[in-house]
Amino acid sequence: MGWRSSDIRAGKDGFPAAAHVDIPYMKTPQKFQLIDGIFSPAEAQQVLGVMVKGKIDFHSLEKHSENERSGGGMEKSGSRLAYLRDLDGRLKALADEARASGKRLKVTGEIQIEFID
């Protein structure tokens, strides 16, 4: 079930105010099918590589920002970066193996989002 424009109440300036949104799906986790397809090894490597690179860039920026603020690195971002770099290498190896064997790759990926207090 989606939300309707009538679910959004106007703020003081007459524009919708995010704090006034009453959307039914705020109460239950939402699942989205992000990837679902059959890809050539090159396509799969590109699609997955962009996602992993985005995460690497995010955690690199987080780590750099924390270094600037406090002079110390964020342990979580550092360990996440190591994991993501390893993952990137493993995904490239998987695409290389599929390419060498003349196979295509079926890739599916779902994300789940929920509101947390």
Summary of the structure (lengths in Angstrom):
residues: 117
radius of gyration: 20.2
end to end distance: 22.7
largest distance: 62.0
contacts: 257
relative contact order: 0.19
helix: 54%
strand: 24%
